[in-house]
Amino acid sequence: MIGPTLLACGSREQCERYLRPLLRAEETWCQLLSEPGAGSDLAAVATRARRQDDGSWLVEGQKVWTSFARHAAFGIMLARTDPEVAKHKGLTMFAVPMDASGVTIRPLRQITGDAEFNEVFLDQLVLADEQRIGEVGDGWKVAVTMLRFERLAVGSGHLATPLDELVATVASKRDDPRARVRLGRVASELLSLRYTSERLTQEIAAGRVPGPEAGLVKISSVLSSLEACRLAVDISGPEALLDPAWGHQISALPGVRYRRWGTEEIIRNQIGERVLGLPAEPRV
């Protein structure tokens, strides 16, 4: 999701510097977006970047729920550069070296036993202006572009649900026609989503930035994968948690469904308002 975002919003110099090692996985990236007070309302970020006399930026703040921050070479960070304007207009995006002085990373332990997420503290972090991605004040545009790529990526990733293993599990209960009906429904959804994802991926390869409809892949794939997990548990019982094919997904998927700025309700609102043209939700 970082690579397409840099292609869409970054400078030529940034693309030349970052894309090849990113593509080769020589340098991985993380997203420094969510904060303790800015999760679903991402535009409420309080991390502050102040421009110095020499043109550099001084950053102070905290990020949270940052996936794989301890392993990343760079982070793409949303910061407030103008607190005097409307919250969506006062944001700017930056590339942050994760080994820079002023960056502190602390892991967050999950229910799965993993520490995939981290909190990141930014204390007197100095960034050169060349590390700014997009124009000053255009951070929200860059963030929205990246989130659309991310929702497609998250949805496509969960299309890897072990369908063959699920078929074998259901086949072991041949005396339960209800399980076979549920299997048919889940398999149909997962296969249709796989083809939808492939079609959207081809459009991105042709240079198109995905619109709000990309959120459909994220919602539908996670819900279908959850239903596959429920079916596996209903057939195998608690032993499904010990199955290498299912154990991690059963524990992790609920968090993916409701995880930061990708919550199902927010994406449904965006699709209803921006794709289907339905009346807007009441806003305070």
C-alpha positions in Angstrom: 0.0 0.0 0.0 3.0 2.3 0.5 4.4 1.8 -3.0 1.2 2.8 -4.9 0.8 5.8 -2.5 4.3 7.0 -3.3 3.7 6.6 -7.0 0.5 8.6 -6.7 1.6 11.4 -4.2 5.4 11.3 -3.9 8.1 13.2 -5.7 10.1 11.6 -8.5 13.2 11.7 -6.2 11.2 9.8 -3.5 10.1 7.2 -5.9 13.6 6.7 -7.1 14.9 6.4 -3.5 12.3 4.2 -1.9 10.4 2.1 -4.4 13.1 -0.4 -5.5 14.2 -1.5 -2.0 10.5 -1.5 -1.0 9.6 -3.8 -3.9 12.6 -6.1 -3.0 11.6 -6.1 0.7 15.0 -4.8 1.5 13.3 -1.9 3.4 9.9 -2.4 4.8 7.5 0.4 5.9 4.9 0.9 8.6 2.0 3.4 9.0 2.3 6.0 11.7 -1.3 7.1 11.6 -3.5 6.2 14.6 -3.1 7.9 17.9 -4.6 7.4 21.4 -7.0 10.2 20.6 -7.3 9.7 16.9 -8.4 6.2 15.8 -11.6 6.1 13.7 -11.4 9.9 13.4 -8.0 10.0 11.9 -8.1 13.7 11.0 -8.0 14.4 14.8 -4.3 13.5 15.0 -2.4 15.7 17.5 1.2 14.8 16.6 2.7 18.1 15.7 5.3 19.0 13.1 6.7 22.5 13.4 8.8 24.1 10.6 12.2 25.3 11.8 14.2 28.3 10.5 16.4 26.0 8.4 13.4 24.4 6.7 13.4 21.2 8.7 10.5 19.9 10.8 10.5 19.3 14.5 8.1 16.5 15.4 6.5 15.7 18.8 3.7 13.2 19.4 2.7 9.5 19.8 1.3 6.9 17.5 -0.3 3.6 18.4 -1.4 0.3 16.8 1.5 0.5 14.4 1.9 -2.9 12.7 5.5 -4.2 12.6 7.1 -0.9 13.6 10.0 -2.7 15.2 11.0 -4.3 11.9 10.3 -1.3 9.6 13.0 0.8 8.0 10.6 3.7 7.4 7.2 4.9 8.6 4.7 7.0 6.7 3.5 9.6 9.3 0.6 11.9 9.4 1.2 15.1 11.5 -0.5 18.4 12.2 1.4 21.3 10.6 -1.2 24.0 11.0 -3.5 23.9 14.1 -5.3 27.1 13.1 -7.2 25.7 10.1 -9.9 23.0 9.8 -8.6 19.7 11.0 -8.6 18.0 7.6 -6.6 20.9 6.0 -3.9 21.2 8.6 -2.2 17.9 8.0 1.0 16.9 6.2 2.5 13.5 5.5 6.2 12.6 6.1 8.6 9.6 5.6 10.2 8.8 9.0 13.4 6.7 9.4 12.4 4.4 12.2 16.0 4.3 13.6 16.2 8.0 13.9 17.1 9.7 17.1 13.8 10.7 18.8 11.8 7.5 17.8 11.0 5.1 20.5 9.0 1.8 19.8 7.2 -0.3 22.4 5.4 -3.5 21.5 1.8 -4.2 22.4 0.9 -7.8 23.2 -2.3 -9.2 21.5 -4.8 -12.0 22.4 -3.0 -14.2 19.9 0.2 -14.0 21.9 1.9 -12.0 19.1 3.1 -8.4 19.4 2.3 -7.3 15.8 1.2 -3.9 17.0 3.4 -1.2 18.6 3.1 2.3 20.1 5.6 4.8 18.8 6.8 7.9 20.7 8.2 10.8 18.7 10.3 13.1 20.9 12.3 16.0 19.4 12.4 14.2 16.0 14.0 16.3 13.3 13.0 15.6 9.6 14.4 17.2 6.5 11.8 18.9 4.2 12.8 16.3 1.6 11.0 13.7 3.7 7.7 15.4 3.3 5.3 13.4 1.0 3.0 15.7 -1.0 2.4 19.4 -0.4 2.2 21.0 3.0 -1.5 20.8 4.1 -2.2 17.9 1.7 -1.7 15.1 4.2 -5.3 14.1 4.3 -5.4 13.6 0.5 -2.3 11.4 0.8 -3.8 9.5 3.8 -7.1 8.8 2.0 -5.2 7.6 -1.1 -3.2 5.2 1.1 -6.2 3.9 3.0 -8.0 3.0 -0.2 -5.0 0.9 -1.3 -4.8 -0.5 2.2 -8.5 -1.6 2.4 -8.0 -3.4 -0.9 -4.8 -5.0 0.4 -6.4 -6.1 3.7 -9.3 -7.6 1.9 -7.2 -9.4 -0.7 -5.0 -10.8 2.1 -7.9 -12.4 3.8 -8.9 -14.1 0.6 -6.2 -16.6 1.5 -8.7 -18.3 3.9 -7.7 -22.1 3.7 -10.7 -23.1 1.6 -9.3 -26.6 0.8 -8.9 -27.3 4.5 -12.5 -26.1 5.2 -13.8 -28.4 2.4 -12.0 -31.4 4.0 -13.3 -30.5 7.4 -16.9 -30.3 6.2 -16.4 -33.5 4.2 -15.6 -35.3 7.4 -19.2 -34.6 8.6 -21.1 -36.0 5.6 -24.2 -36.5 7.7 -24.7 -32.8 8.2 -26.4 -31.2 5.1 -26.6 -27.8 6.9 -22.8 -27.7 7.1 -22.6 -28.4 3.3 -25.0 -25.6 2.6 -22.9 -23.2 4.7 -19.8 -24.4 3.0 -21.3 -23.7 -0.5 -22.3 -20.1 0.6 -18.8 -19.3 2.0 -16.9 -20.8 -0.9 -19.0 -18.9 -3.4 -18.4 -15.6 -1.6 -14.6 -16.2 -1.3 -14.2 -17.2 -4.9 -16.2 -14.2 -6.2 -14.2 -11.9 -4.0 -11.0 -13.3 -5.3 -12.0 -12.5 -8.8 -13.2 -9.0 -7.8 -9.8 -8.4 -6.1 -7.9 -9.5 -9.1 -9.9 -7.1 -11.3 -9.3 -4.2 -9.0 -5.6 -5.1 -8.9 -5.4 -5.0 -12.7 -7.0 -1.5 -12.6 -4.4 -0.3 -10.1 -1.6 -1.7 -12.3 -3.1 0.5 -15.1 -2.6 3.6 -12.9 -6.0 4.0 -11.3 -6.4 4.9 -7.6 -9.1 2.8 -6.0 -12.2 4.7 -4.9 -14.4 4.2 -1.8 -15.8 1.0 -3.4 -12.5 -0.7 -2.5 -13.8 -0.9 1.0 -16.3 -3.5 -0.2 -13.5 -6.0 -0.6 -12.3 -5.4 2.9 -15.7 -5.7 4.5 -16.9 -8.7 2.5 -13.6 -10.7 2.6 -13.3 -10.3 6.4 -17.0 -11.2 7.0 -16.7 -14.2 4.7 -13.5 -15.4 6.5 -15.2 -15.0 9.8 -18.1 -17.2 8.6 -15.5 -19.8 7.4 -13.9 -19.7 10.9 -17.3 -20.1 12.6 -18.1 -23.1 10.4 -14.7 -24.7 11.2 -15.3 -24.2 14.9 -18.9 -25.5 14.7 -17.6 -28.7 13.1 -14.3 -29.3 15.0 -15.2 -27.7 18.3 -12.4 -26.1 20.5 -9.8 -28.2 18.6 -10.1 -25.7 15.7 -8.0 -23.3 17.8 -5.1 -25.7 17.7 -5.4 -26.3 14.0 -2.5 -24.4 12.1 -5.0 -23.6 9.4 -7.5 -21.9 11.6 -6.2 -21.1 15.1 -4.6 -17.7 14.3 -7.5 -16.5 12.0 -10.1 -17.4 14.6 -8.3 -15.2 17.2 -7.2 -12.4 14.9 -10.2 -11.7 12.5 -12.5 -9.9 15.1 -9.7 -7.4 15.6 -9.3 -6.9 11.8 -13.0 -6.3 11.5 -13.1 -3.5 14.0 -9.5 -2.3 13.8 -8.8 1.5 13.5 -10.1 3.7 10.7 -11.2 0.6 8.9 -14.2 -0.1 11.0 -17.1 -1.7 9.1 -19.6 1.1 10.0 -17.3 3.9 8.6 -16.7 2.1 5.4 -20.4 1.3 4.9 -21.1 5.1 5.4 -18.5 6.0 2.8 -19.9 3.5 0.3 -23.5 4.6 1.0 -22.8 8.3 0.6 -20.0 8.4 -2.0 -20.9 5.4 -4.2 -24.6 4.9 -3.8 -25.5 8.6 -3.3 -27.6 7.9 -0.1 -28.4 10.7 2.4 -25.5 11.5 4.6 -25.3 10.4 8.2 -26.0 13.2 10.7 -22.8 15.0 11.7 -22.2 17.2 14.7 
